[in-house]
């Protein structure tokens, strides 16, 4: 899969797949988008949770959501168990060129960010006493996830028009089953069919305001 680095409107970078004309993050601002969706409308809602927070990320990609989560956990004394999946890991050169820790002003976390990418697949990595991490280099269609476990799912797969097999009822059912009661899925996608599929499974679907350049995002709660 060929990729190229491009700059987005908040001066942070992302990856573009030319053959799909699809980017890993919003061209209106990679960091701004990730913060808005996965931190402000995701992790931040669990600030008062006294127990460890279990997160599953569908699509580790650049690792941007993970490093933002790590930083937020340190600043707010949260304990995170972070599980993610990525079938096509990015290269070391792409990690260097994206330069997220410097762009974010998180140079102290550069070693941790690199460790997330370089971690051995399927093995737990302890970043610090507050953050444990495991990454699977696997296909979401075949991986077995634990039931009733995750507090949040960051659903950050490529858009339905590019990878429709990642947005099927079967995959969304797997997400539903893996969530704890009152756990929720959060995603940039607001496609009508996607939301109808979520409702058909039993999710409580809540539209939320999107980041710059996007009218709406979706939160889906398991009741």
DAWO-V455264 format. One record per residue. N is the residue number from 1. RES is the residue in one small letter. SS is DSSP state (helix for helix, strand for strand, loop for the rest). PHI is phi in radians with two decimals (999 if undefined). OMEGA is omega in degrees with one decimal (* if undefined). Layout:
n->N res->RES ss->SS phi->PHI omega->OMEGA
n->N res->RES ss->SS phi->PHI omega->OMEGA
//
This chain:
n->1 res->x ss->loop phi->999 omega->179.9
n->2 res->x ss->loop phi->-1.40 omega->179.8
n->3 res->x ss->loop phi->-2.39 omega->173.8
n->4 res->x ss->strand phi->-2.39 omega->179.5
n->5 res->x ss->strand phi->-1.50 omega->174.4
n->6 res->x ss->strand phi->-2.28 omega->177.5
n->7 res->x ss->strand phi->-1.63 omega->178.6
n->8 res->x ss->loop phi->-1.77 omega->-169.1
n->9 res->x ss->loop phi->-1.25 omega->174.0
n->10 res->x ss->loop phi->-1.74 omega->178.1
n->11 res->x ss->loop phi->1.28 omega->171.0
n->12 res->x ss->loop phi->-1.56 omega->-174.9
n->13 res->x ss->strand phi->-1.83 omega->172.4
n->14 res->x ss->strand phi->-2.56 omega->179.0
n->15 res->x ss->strand phi->-1.87 omega->176.5
n->16 res->x ss->strand phi->-1.99 omega->171.4
n->17 res->x ss->strand phi->-1.80 omega->-172.4
n->18 res->x ss->loop phi->-1.00 omega->-175.8
n->19 res->x ss->loop phi->-1.15 omega->177.7
n->20 res->x ss->loop phi->-1.79 omega->-170.6
n->21 res->x ss->loop phi->0.92 omega->-176.5
n->22 res->x ss->strand phi->-2.20 omega->178.1
n->23 res->x ss->strand phi->-1.90 omega->178.5
n->24 res->x ss->loop phi->-1.25 omega->-179.7
n->25 res->x ss->loop phi->-2.42 omega->-178.1
n->26 res->x ss->loop phi->-1.15 omega->175.0
n->27 res->x ss->loop phi->-1.23 omega->175.9
n->28 res->x ss->loop phi->-1.40 omega->178.5
n->29 res->x ss->loop phi->2.54 omega->-177.0
n->30 res->x ss->helix phi->-1.11 omega->-178.5
n->31 res->x ss->helix phi->-1.18 omega->180.0
n->32 res->x ss->helix phi->-1.04 omega->179.9
n->33 res->x ss->helix phi->-1.12 omega->-177.5
n->34 res->x ss->helix phi->-1.10 omega->178.3
n->35 res->x ss->helix phi->-1.08 omega->-176.5
n->36 res->x ss->helix phi->-1.10 omega->-173.3
n->37 res->x ss->helix phi->-1.39 omega->-166.3
n->38 res->x ss->helix phi->-1.58 omega->176.4
n->39 res->x ss->helix phi->-1.74 omega->-175.9
n->40 res->x ss->helix phi->-1.11 omega->-178.8
n->41 res->x ss->loop phi->-1.83 omega->179.6
n->42 res->x ss->loop phi->-2.19 omega->-173.5
n->43 res->x ss->helix phi->-1.02 omega->-176.8
n->44 res->x ss->helix phi->-1.04 omega->-179.0
n->45 res->x ss->helix phi->-1.25 omega->-178.2
n->46 res->x ss->helix phi->-1.90 omega->-179.1
n->47 res->x ss->loop phi->-1.02 omega->-176.3
n->48 res->x ss->loop phi->-1.65 omega->179.0
n->49 res->x ss->loop phi->-1.30 omega->-175.1
n->50 res->x ss->loop phi->-1.46 omega->-179.2
n->51 res->x ss->loop phi->-1.75 omega->176.1
n->52 res->x ss->loop phi->-1.06 omega->179.3
n->53 res->x ss->strand phi->-1.74 omega->-179.7
n->54 res->x ss->strand phi->-1.80 omega->-177.5
n->55 res->x ss->strand phi->-2.10 omega->169.0
n->56 res->x ss->strand phi->-2.07 omega->177.1
n->57 res->x ss->strand phi->-1.93 omega->175.4
n->58 res->x ss->strand phi->-1.55 omega->179.7
n->59 res->x ss->loop phi->1.80 omega->-178.5
n->60 res->x ss->loop phi->-1.11 omega->173.2
n->61 res->x ss->loop phi->0.95 omega->-177.4
n->62 res->x ss->loop phi->-1.39 omega->-176.6
n->63 res->x ss->loop phi->1.43 omega->-177.4
n->64 res->x ss->helix phi->-1.10 omega->-179.7
n->65 res->x ss->helix phi->-1.09 omega->-178.5
n->66 res->x ss->helix phi->-1.21 omega->-178.6
n->67 res->x ss->helix phi->-1.23 omega->173.8
n->68 res->x ss->helix phi->-1.13 omega->178.1
n->69 res->x ss->helix phi->-1.16 omega->177.5
n->70 res->x ss->helix phi->-1.06 omega->179.5
n->71 res->x ss->helix phi->-1.07 omega->-179.8
n->72 res->x ss->helix phi->-1.12 omega->-179.6
n->73 res->x ss->helix phi->-1.13 omega->179.8
n->74 res->x ss->helix phi->-1.19 omega->-178.6
n->75 res->x ss->helix phi->-1.27 omega->-175.1
n->76 res->x ss->helix phi->-2.15 omega->176.2
n->77 res->x ss->loop phi->0.95 omega->177.3
n->78 res->x ss->loop phi->-1.75 omega->177.0
n->79 res->x ss->loop phi->-1.87 omega->-170.6
n->80 res->x ss->strand phi->-2.09 omega->165.6
n->81 res->x ss->strand phi->-1.93 omega->-169.1
n->82 res->x ss->strand phi->-1.96 omega->177.5
n->83 res->x ss->strand phi->-2.07 omega->-179.4
n->84 res->x ss->strand phi->-2.52 omega->-179.1
n->85 res->x ss->strand phi->-2.40 omega->179.4
n->86 res->x ss->loop phi->-2.67 omega->-178.5
n->87 res->x ss->loop phi->-1.39 omega->-176.5
n->88 res->x ss->loop phi->-2.23 omega->-178.0
n->89 res->x ss->loop phi->-1.06 omega->177.9
n->90 res->x ss->loop phi->-1.39 omega->-175.0
n->91 res->x ss->loop phi->-1.52 omega->176.7
n->92 res->x ss->helix phi->-1.07 omega->179.1
n->93 res->x ss->helix phi->-1.13 omega->177.4
n->94 res->x ss->helix phi->-1.14 omega->177.5
n->95 res->x ss->helix phi->-1.04 omega->-179.9
n->96 res->x ss->helix phi->-1.10 omega->-176.3
n->97 res->x ss->helix phi->-1.23 omega->176.8
n->98 res->x ss->helix phi->-1.14 omega->168.9
n->99 res->x ss->loop phi->0.99 omega->-172.9
n->100 res->x ss->helix phi->-1.17 omega->-175.2
n->101 res->x ss->helix phi->-1.12 omega->177.3
n->102 res->x ss->helix phi->-1.22 omega->179.6
n->103 res->x ss->helix phi->-1.07 omega->-179.7
n->104 res->x ss->loop phi->-1.43 omega->-174.2
n->105 res->x ss->loop phi->1.27 omega->-176.4
n->106 res->x ss->loop phi->-2.08 omega->-178.7
n->107 res->x ss->helix phi->-1.03 omega->179.0
n->108 res->x ss->helix phi->-1.17 omega->-179.0
n->109 res->x ss->helix phi->-1.81 omega->-177.7
n->110 res->x ss->helix phi->-1.05 omega->-179.8
n->111 res->x ss->helix phi->-1.09 omega->178.3
n->112 res->x ss->helix phi->-1.15 omega->178.8
n->113 res->x ss->helix phi->-1.06 omega->178.1
n->114 res->x ss->helix phi->-1.09 omega->179.9
n->115 res->x ss->helix phi->-1.12 omega->177.4
n->116 res->x ss->helix phi->-1.04 omega->-179.4
n->117 res->x ss->helix phi->-1.25 omega->-173.5
n->118 res->x ss->helix phi->-1.58 omega->-176.6
n->119 res->x ss->loop phi->-1.07 omega->178.2
n->120 res->x ss->loop phi->-1.21 omega->-179.5
n->121 res->x ss->loop phi->-0.96 omega->174.0
n->122 res->x ss->loop phi->1.23 omega->179.2
n->123 res->x ss->loop phi->-2.08 omega->-179.3
n->124 res->x ss->loop phi->-1.17 omega->175.7
n->125 res->x ss->strand phi->-2.04 omega->176.7
n->126 res->x ss->strand phi->-1.67 omega->179.0
n->127 res->x ss->strand phi->-1.29 omega->174.5
n->128 res->x ss->strand phi->-2.80 omega->-175.4
n->129 res->x ss->loop phi->-1.18 omega->-179.6
n->130 res->x ss->loop phi->-1.86 omega->-169.6
n->131 res->x ss->strand phi->-2.45 omega->173.3
n->132 res->x ss->strand phi->-1.97 omega->-167.5
n->133 res->x ss->strand phi->-2.52 omega->172.0
n->134 res->x ss->strand phi->-2.50 omega->-177.1
n->135 res->x ss->strand phi->-2.15 omega->178.3
n->136 res->x ss->strand phi->-1.88 omega->173.1
n->137 res->x ss->loop phi->-1.60 omega->-167.9
n->138 res->x ss->loop phi->-2.57 omega->178.0
n->139 res->x ss->loop phi->-1.67 omega->-179.4
n->140 res->x ss->loop phi->-1.06 omega->-177.7
n->141 res->x ss->loop phi->-1.28 omega->-176.7
n->142 res->x ss->loop phi->-1.95 omega->-178.2
n->143 res->x ss->loop phi->-1.17 omega->175.7
n->144 res->x ss->loop phi->-1.76 omega->179.6
n->145 res->x ss->loop phi->-1.82 omega->178.0
n->146 res->x ss->loop phi->-1.20 omega->178.1
n->147 res->x ss->loop phi->-1.38 omega->169.5
n->148 res->x ss->loop phi->0.92 omega->-171.3
n->149 res->x ss->loop phi->-2.08 omega->-166.9
n->150 res->x ss->strand phi->-1.49 omega->175.5
n->151 res->x ss->strand phi->-1.44 omega->179.1
n->152 res->x ss->strand phi->-2.43 omega->166.1
n->153 res->x ss->strand phi->-2.02 omega->170.2
n->154 res->x ss->strand phi->-1.50 omega->-177.6
n->155 res->x ss->strand phi->-1.67 omega->-170.3
n->156 res->x ss->loop phi->-2.16 omega->175.7
n->157 res->x ss->loop phi->-1.27 omega->173.5
n->158 res->x ss->loop phi->-1.07 omega->-171.6
n->159 res->x ss->loop phi->-1.01 omega->-177.8
n->160 res->x ss->loop phi->-0.95 omega->-178.4
n->161 res->x ss->loop phi->-1.22 omega->-179.5
n->162 res->x ss->loop phi->-1.71 omega->179.9
n->163 res->x ss->loop phi->-2.36 omega->-176.1
n->164 res->x ss->helix phi->-1.04 omega->-178.3
n->165 res->x ss->helix phi->-1.21 omega->177.9
n->166 res->x ss->helix phi->-1.63 omega->-176.2
n->167 res->x ss->loop phi->-2.13 omega->-177.4
n->168 res->x ss->loop phi->-1.32 omega->175.8
n->169 res->x ss->helix phi->-1.04 omega->-179.8
n->170 res->x ss->helix phi->-1.08 omega->178.7
n->171 res->x ss->helix phi->-1.21 omega->-179.7
n->172 res->x ss->helix phi->-1.17 omega->174.7
n->173 res->x ss->helix phi->-1.13 omega->176.6
n->174 res->x ss->helix phi->-1.08 omega->176.9
n->175 res->x ss->helix phi->-1.12 omega->-179.6
n->176 res->x ss->helix phi->-1.04 omega->-177.4
n->177 res->x ss->helix phi->-1.10 omega->-176.2
n->178 res->x ss->helix phi->-1.42 omega->179.1
n->179 res->x ss->strand phi->-1.35 omega->168.9
n->180 res->x ss->strand phi->-1.26 omega->174.8
n->181 res->x ss->strand phi->-1.03 omega->-175.1
n->182 res->x ss->strand phi->1.26 omega->170.2
n->183 res->x ss->strand phi->-1.25 omega->-176.3
n->184 res->x ss->strand phi->-2.54 omega->173.1
n->185 res->x ss->strand phi->-1.76 omega->178.0
n->186 res->x ss->strand phi->-2.24 omega->-176.0
n->187 res->x ss->strand phi->-2.69 omega->176.2
n->188 res->x ss->loop phi->-1.26 omega->-171.7
n->189 res->x ss->loop phi->-1.35 omega->177.2
n->190 res->x ss->loop phi->-2.26 omega->-179.4
n->191 res->x ss->loop phi->-1.07 omega->-176.6
n->192 res->x ss->helix phi->-1.04 omega->-178.7
n->193 res->x ss->helix phi->-1.13 omega->176.6
n->194 res->x ss->helix phi->-1.02 omega->-178.7
n->195 res->x ss->helix phi->-1.18 omega->176.3
n->196 res->x ss->helix phi->-1.14 omega->177.6
n->197 res->x ss->helix phi->-1.11 omega->177.6
n->198 res->x ss->helix phi->-1.02 omega->-179.4
n->199 res->x ss->helix phi->-1.13 omega->-178.4
n->200 res->x ss->helix phi->-1.14 omega->179.1
n->201 res->x ss->helix phi->-1.38 omega->-179.5
n->202 res->x ss->loop phi->2.20 omega->176.6
n->203 res->x ss->strand phi->-1.20 omega->166.3
n->204 res->x ss->strand phi->-1.56 omega->-171.4
n->205 res->x ss->strand phi->-1.69 omega->-175.7
n->206 res->x ss->strand phi->-2.18 omega->174.4
n->207 res->x ss->strand phi->-1.32 omega->179.9
n->208 res->x ss->strand phi->-2.27 omega->178.4
n->209 res->x ss->strand phi->-1.13 omega->-177.5
n->210 res->x ss->loop phi->-1.52 omega->174.6
n->211 res->x ss->loop phi->-1.27 omega->179.4
n->212 res->x ss->loop phi->-0.95 omega->178.3
n->213 res->x ss->loop phi->1.57 omega->-179.4
n->214 res->x ss->loop phi->-2.40 omega->-173.4
n->215 res->x ss->loop phi->-1.23 omega->-168.6
n->216 res->x ss->strand phi->-2.59 omega->169.8
n->217 res->x ss->strand phi->-2.20 omega->-173.5
n->218 res->x ss->strand phi->-2.27 omega->170.6
n->219 res->x ss->strand phi->-2.03 omega->-178.8
n->220 res->x ss->strand phi->-2.26 omega->-171.9
n->221 res->x ss->strand phi->-1.84 omega->174.5
n->222 res->x ss->strand phi->-1.56 omega->-179.4
n->223 res->x ss->loop phi->-1.78 omega->*
//
